[in-house]
Amino acid sequence: MFDGYSALDFIVVIALCASSAFLSNIGAAVFHDGIRPVIPEFIEGRMKRPELASIAFGLSVGFIASVGIAFTISTKLLNPWLLFLSTDILGIIAPKKWLAPIFGGIWGALCLSSLGMINTALTSLPVDMITGLGALGDPVIAGFSLFPLIAIFRQFGAKKGIISTVVTLLVRQIVVITVPNMTDVLQMLTGIVILIGLAIFTDVKAKKEQKETAVVEEGENIFTQRINRIKKNLPFLMITGGLIAVACNIGVFAGSEVSIYTLADAYKSVDPSTTSELVNQAALAETMRSLGFIPLIATTAITTGVYGVAGLCFVYPIGYLMPNPIFAAIAGAAVIFIEVMVLGLIGKGFEKLPSIKDASDSIRSSMITAMEFALLIGSVNASIQMGGTTGFFICAMVYFINELTGTKIMKMAIGPVGAITAGILLNILHVVGLFPLL
């Protein structure tokens, strides 16, 4: 995948990065959830562009330099952290609208054209960093599938959390026996169903306990102005959605950590049936992840008027499953259109079910917790694979130095940073004769 990119690959990636940078520049959509709530401050004149750019850079650079690069190097697939976090920054930095797509397009071209050189350099090193970093993603899906249970503990307490854990474990083991290839996906689905069920039950119970029935006003939804702003930018959002789906369809891009390693295995397989099975598995895992992100993305969208570059993220599985790029482009644009059209209904639904709205914070923080844990374990595994206990020593000390000096690097990024640092230092130690290869 690093070598032999087609003209279509370059056209799609350049166009995608140009489009996403333009969306960032006009404040229509960004990828980073932390930037989205800040955009209105700039749009409404309470913040200057350099201030917004510094926030975007500070929030994103750690992920770009670690997770984004590490995932792409280890899987040979582009990812949102590498592309979209960068175009968030480039779009915001661009002083003119017409410059934003130029900046974004150049970044897309650099990503594709330079990956071959990076791959060649790393594979020629004495200590194989490529194979080692490949182990980084081994526990990702299993770790990520725990997020609904973590969210239940956070929102509903230990008792319901423990009961939910036992139920999910039983379901998991039944799945292990019956359909082992779907274990992590169906485990995650079970947790999501329990989480949503508990939220609905909590709201229904609270309404029954109220002595007076609340009157829901039929007037204008408080989110109408923000939603209308998103609808105003709908053509640009649809174009980007279509391009994302095409990038996923042509096998050059993966939407998230839950699918990227499965897709990498799928594209390496020479057996069409195995490839199809793995792609379907990746699409289902991506769909489950998207369901979990609905409360977060929808809530921030209808309260800020700034959408996600990939919408509610359903464009990813749509892109994986479409039979060709043309269908992918049409389906991706259509999915974004439908999502934006139903945002008002989602907003009203959240108002009627406050526990689900409240769950957005716990879901988001739980996803981060699960990914931090999984990426740390994967990074340690990668470091050990590259350099045994010496690799472990380096990775562990990178983690502890970061923790003990004020967490300069985000926790989700520190694991991959430790693994990459281990690979680099192990090669240096080998060159000076302090790390003999077995």
FILUM-756225 format. One line per 10 residues: their letters; for each residue x, y, z of C-alpha. Coordinates in pm, whole numbers, plus 50000, padded with zeros to 5 digits. Layout:
BEGIN
A	X:Y:Z ~ ...
//
This chain:
BEGIN
MFDGYSALDF	50000:50000:50000 ~ 50291:50242:50057 ~ 50423:50200:49705 ~ 50227:50213:49385 ~ 49954:50459:49482 ~ 49729:50520:49185 ~ 49629:50854:49039 ~ 49283:50799:49189 ~ 49437:50758:49535 ~ 49619:51091:49503
IVVIALCASS	49317:51273:49362 ~ 49084:51148:49635 ~ 49323:51214:49925 ~ 49422:51560:49799 ~ 49058:51653:49739 ~ 48957:51516:50080 ~ 49224:51711:50267 ~ 49144:52026:50067 ~ 48774:51993:50145 ~ 48821:51922:50517
AFLSNIGAAV	49062:52217:50554 ~ 48805:52443:50388 ~ 48534:52325:50631 ~ 48766:52405:50921 ~ 48843:52750:50784 ~ 48478:52855:50756 ~ 48391:52699:51092 ~ 48152:52446:50938 ~ 48315:52130:51071 ~ 48627:52004:51249
FHDGIRPVIP	48745:51660:51347 ~ 48869:51724:51701 ~ 48582:51719:51951 ~ 48771:51959:52176 ~ 48797:52226:51905 ~ 48428:52218:51811 ~ 48298:52403:52119 ~ 48562:52676:52071 ~ 48477:52756:51708 ~ 48170:52973:51796
EFIEGRMKRP	48397:53194:52007 ~ 48590:53278:51691 ~ 48290:53298:51461 ~ 48108:53536:51696 ~ 48412:53760:51736 ~ 48516:53676:52090 ~ 48841:53508:51984 ~ 49102:53590:51721 ~ 49225:53343:51461 ~ 49580:53310:51608
ELASIAFGLS	49430:53218:51947 ~ 49206:52956:51790 ~ 49501:52823:51590 ~ 49712:52785:51904 ~ 49431:52590:52073 ~ 49386:52366:51769 ~ 49761:52303:51746 ~ 49797:52230:52115 ~ 49506:51987:52119 ~ 49606:51801:51804
VGFIASVGIA	49982:51794:51752 ~ 50039:51512:52002 ~ 49792:51286:51825 ~ 49926:51371:51479 ~ 50287:51304:51575 ~ 50212:50984:51763 ~ 49884:50804:51704 ~ 49836:50933:51349 ~ 50184:50845:51230 ~ 50213:50523:51433
FTISTKLLNP	49885:50382:51306 ~ 49970:50465:50946 ~ 50321:50323:50968 ~ 50201:50001:51131 ~ 49900:49946:50902 ~ 49994:50129:50581 ~ 49654:50302:50593 ~ 49585:50673:50632 ~ 49369:50769:50927 ~ 49171:51069:51060
WLLFLSTDIL	49434:51163:51319 ~ 49696:51204:51048 ~ 49472:51376:50792 ~ 49187:51556:50967 ~ 49361:51680:51281 ~ 49618:51837:51048 ~ 49354:51992:50822 ~ 49178:52127:51133 ~ 49495:52322:51207 ~ 49575:52416:50847
GIIAPKKWLA	49221:52538:50782 ~ 49219:52751:51095 ~ 49565:52895:51023 ~ 49475:52992:50665 ~ 49397:53367:50662 ~ 49186:53340:50345 ~ 48921:53087:50245 ~ 49093:53008:49915 ~ 49421:52929:50089 ~ 49270:52664:50317
PIFGGIWGAL	49205:52402:50045 ~ 49551:52467:49901 ~ 49713:52403:50239 ~ 49499:52093:50287 ~ 49567:51957:49940 ~ 49943:51995:49983 ~ 49923:51805:50313 ~ 49731:51520:50147 ~ 49990:51495:49870 ~ 50276:51495:50123
CLSSLGMINT	50114:51218:50327 ~ 50093:50985:50028 ~ 50423:51075:49864 ~ 50634:51059:50180 ~ 50499:50737:50331 ~ 50704:50522:50096 ~ 51026:50692:50207 ~ 50932:50652:50573 ~ 50851:50284:50522 ~ 51178:50220:50337
ALTSLPVDMI	51378:50395:50606 ~ 51215:50207:50892 ~ 51233:49862:50731 ~ 51603:49908:50664 ~ 51682:49968:51033 ~ 51858:49693:51236 ~ 51568:49683:51484 ~ 51247:49625:51287 ~ 51014:49908:51391 ~ 50743:49825:51138
TGLGALGDPV	50674:49476:51271 ~ 50708:49595:51627 ~ 50465:49883:51586 ~ 50223:49639:51427 ~ 50175:49484:51773 ~ 50060:49823:51900 ~ 49709:49763:51769 ~ 49658:49407:51892 ~ 49454:49496:52204 ~ 49279:49800:52055
IAGFSLFPLI	48944:49649:51958 ~ 48923:49436:52273 ~ 49008:49737:52488 ~ 48776:49976:52308 ~ 48481:49737:52343 ~ 48493:49794:52720 ~ 48386:50158:52698 ~ 48008:50101:52750 ~ 48077:49923:53079 ~ 48309:50200:53196
AIFRQFGAKK	48037:50453:53107 ~ 47777:50256:53307 ~ 48001:50259:53614 ~ 48053:50633:53579 ~ 47692:50728:53521 ~ 47492:50468:53713 ~ 47725:50352:53991 ~ 47909:50039:54099 ~ 47609:49810:54154 ~ 47462:49850:53807
GIISTVVTLL	47812:49852:53662 ~ 47901:49517:53817 ~ 47569:49361:53711 ~ 47621:49493:53356 ~ 47974:49355:53354 ~ 47855:49006:53457 ~ 47579:49010:53192 ~ 47821:49128:52924 ~ 48077:48863:53023 ~ 47815:48589:52990
VRQIVVITVP	47710:48718:52649 ~ 48074:48742:52546 ~ 48145:48380:52634 ~ 47835:48261:52449 ~ 47958:48452:52145 ~ 48308:48304:52185 ~ 48155:47958:52153 ~ 47910:48038:51872 ~ 48059:48316:51654 ~ 48413:48383:51783
NMTDVLQMLT	48499:48629:51505 ~ 48233:48869:51638 ~ 48326:48852:52005 ~ 48446:49208:52063 ~ 48184:49367:51839 ~ 47887:49190:51997 ~ 48032:49249:52343 ~ 48040:49623:52266 ~ 47685:49612:52129 ~ 47565:49441:52448
GIVILIGLAI	47720:49713:52660 ~ 47568:49990:52447 ~ 47221:49833:52466 ~ 47247:49806:52846 ~ 47371:50166:52874 ~ 47088:50306:52663 ~ 46835:50087:52842 ~ 46948:50213:53181 ~ 46930:50575:53060 ~ 46575:50534:52927
FTDVKAKKEQ	46465:50349:53242 ~ 46609:50626:53459 ~ 46421:50896:53267 ~ 46092:50704:53263 ~ 46117:50640:53635 ~ 46196:51006:53704 ~ 45890:51120:53507 ~ 45661:50883:53694 ~ 45789:51017:54024 ~ 45712:51375:53930
KETAVVEEGE	45392:51500:54086 ~ 45330:51746:53806 ~ 45363:51669:53441 ~ 45608:51892:53267 ~ 45468:52083:52974 ~ 45681:52068:52662 ~ 45656:52390:52471 ~ 45586:52361:52101 ~ 45779:52677:52023 ~ 46106:52709:51841
NIFTQRINRI	46372:52460:51946 ~ 46655:52634:52129 ~ 46900:52462:51895 ~ 46728:52581:51574 ~ 46973:52862:51502 ~ 47276:52634:51538 ~ 47120:52357:51331 ~ 47029:52605:51056 ~ 47393:52710:51041 ~ 47494:52348:50984
KKNLPFLMIT	47227:52312:50715 ~ 47364:52623:50544 ~ 47696:52443:50496 ~ 47534:52113:50399 ~ 47665:52105:50036 ~ 48026:52129:50157 ~ 47963:51869:50427 ~ 47812:51630:50172 ~ 48109:51668:49939 ~ 48349:51585:50221
GGLIAVACNI	48133:51292:50332 ~ 48136:51152:49980 ~ 48514:51187:49956 ~ 48564:51014:50292 ~ 48350:50722:50179 ~ 48547:50696:49855 ~ 48880:50702:50043 ~ 48752:50418:50263 ~ 48625:50228:49959 ~ 48949:50235:49759
GVFAGSEVSI	49145:50093:50054 ~ 49365:50390:50131 ~ 49195:50517:50447 ~ 49051:50373:50770 ~ 48806:50561:50988 ~ 48919:50473:51340 ~ 49122:50256:51573 ~ 48851:49989:51590 ~ 48872:49910:51218 ~ 49217:50010:51096
YTLADAYKSV	49401:49692:51201 ~ 49121:49464:51081 ~ 49123:49642:50745 ~ 49501:49614:50724 ~ 49468:49237:50766 ~ 49186:49232:50511 ~ 49391:49408:50245 ~ 49690:49180:50305 ~ 49482:48865:50256 ~ 49493:48688:49920
DPSTTSELVN	49171:48498:49993 ~ 48869:48701:49871 ~ 48636:48536:50123 ~ 48869:48620:50412 ~ 48903:48977:50287 ~ 48527:49013:50263 ~ 48473:48870:50611 ~ 48731:49102:50766 ~ 48592:49408:50587 ~ 48243:49323:50709
QAALAETMRS	48379:49280:51062 ~ 48552:49619:51040 ~ 48232:49781:50911 ~ 48025:49637:51196 ~ 48281:49746:51456 ~ 48285:50094:51302 ~ 47907:50108:51310 ~ 47900:50018:51679 ~ 48158:50287:51747 ~ 47949:50539:51553
LGFIPLIATT	47642:50455:51760 ~ 47842:50526:52072 ~ 47949:50865:51939 ~ 47599:50986:51844 ~ 47525:51155:52180 ~ 47861:51334:52184 ~ 47876:51453:51822 ~ 47506:51534:51793 ~ 47502:51723:52123 ~ 47807:51934:52040
AITTGVYGVA	47681:51994:51686 ~ 47337:52122:51784 ~ 47478:52339:52063 ~ 47769:52490:51865 ~ 47655:52486:51502 ~ 47981:52309:51410 ~ 47955:51959:51267 ~ 48207:51675:51258 ~ 48414:51637:50941 ~ 48287:51279:50916
GLCFVYPIGY	47945:51363:51059 ~ 47827:51094:51297 ~ 48098:50867:51148 ~ 47860:50636:50958 ~ 48034:50737:50633 ~ 48321:50508:50732 ~ 48134:50173:50731 ~ 47932:50288:50431 ~ 48258:50342:50243 ~ 48393:50001:50341
LMPNPIFAAI	48083:49818:50218 ~ 47999:49993:49890 ~ 48077:49793:49573 ~ 48273:50074:49403 ~ 48388:50436:49450 ~ 48091:50585:49261 ~ 47837:50420:49489 ~ 48055:50512:49787 ~ 48055:50881:49690 ~ 47678:50888:49648
AGAAVIFIEV	47610:50693:49966 ~ 47857:50897:50172 ~ 47699:51226:50064 ~ 47350:51087:50124 ~ 47439:50971:50477 ~ 47562:51320:50570 ~ 47245:51472:50425 ~ 47023:51241:50631 ~ 47225:51302:50948 ~ 47197:51678:50921
MVLGLIGKGF	46826:51661:50840 ~ 46753:51461:51155 ~ 46970:51667:51391 ~ 46663:51862:51503 ~ 46482:51543:51595 ~ 46789:51418:51780 ~ 46800:51743:51974 ~ 46436:51711:52074 ~ 46492:51351:52172 ~ 46783:51446:52395
EKLPSIKDAS	46565:51708:52562 ~ 46303:51444:52642 ~ 46565:51190:52758 ~ 46816:51391:52962 ~ 47001:51080:53084 ~ 47103:50998:52727 ~ 47218:51357:52681 ~ 47411:51333:53007 ~ 47563:51006:52886 ~ 47755:51191:52613
DSIRSSMITA	48019:51305:52862 ~ 48057:50965:53026 ~ 48066:50790:52687 ~ 48336:51022:52560 ~ 48550:50999:52874 ~ 48498:50621:52887 ~ 48610:50582:52526 ~ 48921:50782:52607 ~ 48989:50573:52918 ~ 48947:50247:52726
MEFALLIGSV	49169:50364:52441 ~ 49435:50499:52676 ~ 49452:50158:52844 ~ 49450:49960:52518 ~ 49709:50178:52347 ~ 49936:50168:52651 ~ 49920:49787:52664 ~ 49973:49765:52288 ~ 50266:50007:52303 ~ 50433:49807:52580
NASIQMGGTT	50384:49490:52374 ~ 50535:49662:52070 ~ 50834:49785:52271 ~ 50898:49438:52415 ~ 50872:49284:52068 ~ 51131:49531:51937 ~ 51375:49517:52227 ~ 51272:49281:52504 ~ 51311:49420:52854 ~ 51525:49706:52722
GFFICAMVYF	51235:49811:52500 ~ 51004:49783:52798 ~ 51240:49998:53007 ~ 51242:50277:52749 ~ 50867:50275:52689 ~ 50788:50258:53060 ~ 51020:50546:53145 ~ 50874:50763:52869 ~ 50534:50701:53026 ~ 50651:50771:53383
INELTGTKIM	50852:51080:53287 ~ 50542:51219:53120 ~ 50330:51140:53426 ~ 50577:51280:53677 ~ 50653:51603:53489 ~ 50297:51721:53445 ~ 50165:51507:53158 ~ 50315:51710:52874 ~ 50184:51457:52623 ~ 49821:51340:52623
KMAIGPVGAI	49769:51003:52788 ~ 49622:50848:52475 ~ 49930:50953:52279 ~ 50201:50871:52532 ~ 50190:50495:52468 ~ 50262:50520:52094 ~ 50518:50793:52165 ~ 50692:50554:52406 ~ 50691:50274:52149 ~ 50829:50497:51874
TAGILLNILH	51094:50634:52113 ~ 51188:50278:52209 ~ 51233:50183:51845 ~ 51452:50486:51772 ~ 51670:50449:52083 ~ 51709:50073:52036 ~ 51848:50136:51688 ~ 52085:50403:51821 ~ 52201:50170:52100 ~ 52261:49896:51845
VVGLFPLL	52472:50124:51625 ~ 52697:50218:51919 ~ 52724:49855:52024 ~ 52512:49869:52339 ~ 52219:49664:52210 ~ 52324:49344:52033 ~ 52061:49177:51817 ~ 51975:48816:51905
//
